[in-house]
Amino acid sequence: MGKYALLGDFLRRQRALEVTVTFDEIERITGAKLPPKAQHHRAWWSNNRSNDVMTKVWLAAGFRTEQVDVKARRLVFRRVRKPGAGESLPLPVSPRAAAKPGERHPLFGALKGLVRIPPGVDITEPADPEWADRLDADDRRF
């Protein structure tokens, strides 16, 4: 069993699509200290297979790293493939599932990190105010 195999086992047991962990939690899971580069260089956490042995472990478990924050010493593992034989998929959240009183809906934040709006962009402003006029003109040709 490799030095980081326990991390792969841990990730395979997770039911969520995203797993947020701290560097300390990874060290507890693996029973080994992270290398100094992992603690100070964001690039160490890249998803390049030739990067490090541990990279191959999380990729083989079906996860990629995201939102690596070396200052806060945490990162997110995101599931990118279906689990292999003997593994289970996370249970889907029903859109009709009601939140308990005083709690947020289970889907709250599901799209976090998927859409980025550049500073200074007003998403309520029409992208092209003349667009509707052009569509109307096209309709009149038929």
C-alpha positions, 0 to 999 in steps of 0.5 A: 500500500502506497503512502497516500493510498488512504487518501484515495480510500477516503475520497472513494467513500465520499458521497458528495460531489465536492469534498473540502479538506484542510491540509491537517485533515489530509495529514490525519487521513494519510498518517504522513506529513505533507511535503513542504512544497505542498504546504507553500506552492499551489502548483503542487496541487495541480492535476498533472499526473506527472506531478506527484504520487499523491496526485495520481491517488486523487485522480485514480479515485475520480477527483480533481483539486480545485480552490486550493488555498495554501494560506488557509491550508485547505482545498476542494476535491471535486468528483470528475468521474463515476466511481469504479466497480464496487463504488457508489455514486452520490445520491442526487438531491431532489429539486422538490426536497424542502429545506427544514424551517430556518435552513437553506435549500439543499441545492443552495450554492450548487453552482458556486464556482461554475460562473465567474462575473468579471468586475464592472459587469452589470448582469442586469444590463442587456447584452445587446440592446439592438438584438430585439430590433434585428430579430424583429427585422428578420421575422418581417422578411419571412 
